[in-house]
Amino acid sequence: MTSITNSTPIPARQLTKPGTLTAIWQTLQNALIITRREVRDSLRDWRIMAPIFLLTLIFPMLANTMTRIFTSFFETNEAEELLPALLPLMPMIVGFFPVSISLVIALETFVGEKERLSLEPLLSTPLTNTELYLGKSFAAMLPPLMASYCGIAIYMGGLILGEQQWRPELQLVIQIVLLTTVQALVMVTGSVVVSSQTTSTRAANLLSSFIIIPMSMLVMLEGVIMVQPHKRYLLWYIMLGALVTVMLLVRMGARIFNREELLGRAFDQINLKWAFRIFKDQLRGPVGDRWSVGRWYRLSVFPAVRRLSSASGVVLIVITAAFIGGWIAAGTWQIPLDDFQSKDENLLDNLQSWFELGQNNPQLIILAVLQNARVLIAATILAIFTFGVLALILVAIPFGILGFILAQVTASSLSPLPFFMAVIPHGVAEIPAILIAGAAALRLGSVVTRPPDGMTVGEAWLRALGDTVKIGIGVVLPLLLLAGVLEVTLTPRVVEFVLTH
């Protein structure tokens, strides 16, 4: 790579109001200076361009050959009706392979410069961290993405002009191109973050598995959807989710990028003693030597719950939207409940049996608690790998189901009172537990995108983990125990009383 001093001069920083269109345009202009420099260097490097060129020309030709073989096979076995569903699958795969080259280029954007001793001149330029990050990301993405577009055009041109005479819908072509673009954006932005946080290309390449494996799984999911024409609308939602991921990665990359740390860090190390000390201090809180349960709750647990205010607001909005969505979905899928009233006697017998069983078998309370705890723990674990997104989904699903069932009951002209009484007695404890646990999981997953000032990503995440554990032990678990007791012993009795009066 050439030195930054041999490239286009970078203009002095112009004072513009943050957030204005002028500031955004100025940021993009400065980022494109880095992009032009990097693209020129990439085009001169045959080790980068040769694989891109070969994948652009050779792989589409191989794909066309395989398509002709599969077409002949389906025609021989009188399965021609499957071809319109299968033909769109290959263009997406053809576009993914050249884009995967962008992962390799992006992984060495910063750490490669450091190994070539050209990083210090780059970081001494009057560019902001966001401009450096965006410039490197654009440069790593553009050549492979252009090659991907060419590969898709070559393959689809062979199908359109060849024996198959395929005539794809315009919407399908747009979906394939946009999917390829957002996949490149996700891989590049994630790889640049990895490159800025490692000290060697070897470490960056090892960490790339955390990017390429999820993206490969996503491509397989897209393939399953692609071969089902009536479900292709789901691809738009996948694109939207990918774009949200890109924005989170860009925000995280610009936030955690530190020039001094990047230049001063000589090697990566895992300090388990330091990590355990941070986690322990956060779990214990500022209670001092005189530890007691009361002081722990007052000085550590309750302040941690108050720090969840923003995350709790997000969770509340999501579960409300899920409830409304379930209500709306009930207008499409109707469940016959006309004979519900004729089964009141059996229902009462079941409720009576459940109430008596709960009194004689306290293990049902433990089962109820374990069921809720298992879902919340799974949501917390999945939140770590998805910036908190899957935690929101898992937490929102029960409320969507509640909205769906309530709408069905209302549409069938049945009294909604038994339905409410089946939820409210134990819901007064269970719903706050779900809300608090979901907010803690969301904060744990998303804290890496915006660590507090003065903290590294690792320290911010460890402190969020400590808060999550102590909130789970001190608040969520007691609420789940209370909800389990109410659900097994009180709820059946309340519903029975409502149905008999």
Secondary structure, DSSP 8 states (H G I E B T S, - for coil): ---GGGS----------TTSHHHHHHHHHHHHHHHHHHHHHHHH-HHHHHHHHHHHHHHHHHHHHHHHHHHHHHHHTT-GGGHHHHTTHHHHHHHHHHHHHHHHHHHTSSHHHHHTT-HHHHHTSS--HHHHHHHHHHHHHHHHHHHHHHHHHHHHHHHHHSTT-----HHHHHHHHHHHHHHHHHHHHHHHHHHHT-SSHHHHHHHTHHHHHHHHHHHHHHHHHHT-GGGTTHHHHHHHHHHHHHHHHHHHHHHH--HHHHHH--S----HHHHHHHHHHHHH-S--SS--HHHHIIIIIHHHHHTTHHHHHHHHHHHHHHHHHHHHHTTTS----TTSGGGHHHHHHHHHHHHHHHHH-THHHHHHHHHHHHHHHHHHHHHHHTTTHHHHHHHHHHHHHHHHHHHHHHHTT--SHHHHHTTHHHHHHHHHHHHHHHHHHHHHHHGGGS--TT--HHHHHHHHHHHHHHHIIIIIHHHHHHHHHHHHHTHHHHHHHHHH-
